[in-house]
Amino acid sequence: MYAILETGGKQYRVEPGTILQVEVLHADAGQTLELQPVRFISSDEGPAIGQPTVERAHVKATVLGNGRTRSITVFKKKRRKNYRRTRGHRQSFTRIRVDEIVLG
């Protein structure tokens, strides 16, 4: 069984036991979440296709922790104009483990 889940403006294909690194969710480690919307569920009974979401479906997940990715350098330059800007960026994330996919 698997599902297509949307969180943080991105879609993820998840199965029970999957560990994901998603856009930051303001939750503490060990906390249980119910994530919605679910766009698609494939199970033994057959597929459940959402239009646009599957009604009363959600994914139960446990928060493993929060963190930040490695730093990247953002560099802008305009030639011959003496214009240079250097900035760094670290994206925040939440690591979750999918425990269960609930269909209605």
Residue, then its C-alpha position, 0 to 999 in steps of 0.5 A: m500500500y502506498a499514497i501520494l501525499e502533499t505537504g509544503g507545496k510538494q508531493y511525496r510517494v510514501e509507504p508505511g515505514t518511509i522516512l521523509q525530509v519535508e519542508v519545516l513543520h512546527a512540531d517537536a520530536g516524537q509528536t504524532l501528526e496527521l498529514q493531509p491532503v492525500r492525492f492518491i492511495s493504492s491499496d489491495e482493494g484498488p486505487a483511490i484517486g482524489q479529485p483533487t483529494v481523497e475524502r477522509a484520508h490522511v497519513k499518520a506520521t511521527v516527527l523524528g526531528n528538525g534540522r537545517t541543510r548544508s549551507i549554499t552560496v548565492f552569488k550575484k554579479k553584473r559584469r563591468k558594473n562593480y556589482r557583486r553580492t554574496r549570501g548564504h542560505r540554509q533550508s530548514f526541514t523536518r524529518i518524519r517517519v510514516d506510520e500508517i495510511v488511513l483511508g476514510 
